[in-house]
Amino acid sequence: MKSCIDQRHVLQLILATNACLLAALYNLLGDDFLADFIRKLILVFRENLPNDAQKEAIDPNTEGERPQVYKTRNVILMFCFLYDFEILNEDFMQQLLVHIADNLNEDTISYILTIIQNAGFKIRQNSPGSIKV
């Protein structure tokens, strides 16, 4: 997980390959393995997503210096690829979008665009009205 999430610039191909590996391990090992991994991803996501108190302290000039932006983006990409491999369901992705949209700023808008770019087609295919909501 450290090689995918903690690095500043991770190629999407590497994240997709790791998500494919997780999907294969999920099919072989079952729910327990994947549940623990997703729990860790959610913990990283929650500690790096800025809340209302942290929004005021963010200086827009330091965007490239904040590692939490890259970690959150990498976690969101991992969720998108797991959704594309049908490991996560659309309810999870909708709740993720709603949670991100609760605290709108420049970073969260970029996270929403990341979800739409990487999983938007499948979300729209499964439930056409969900992105509109």
Order of alpha helices (4+ residues) and beta strands (2+ residues): alpha-alpha-alpha-alpha-alpha-alpha-alpha
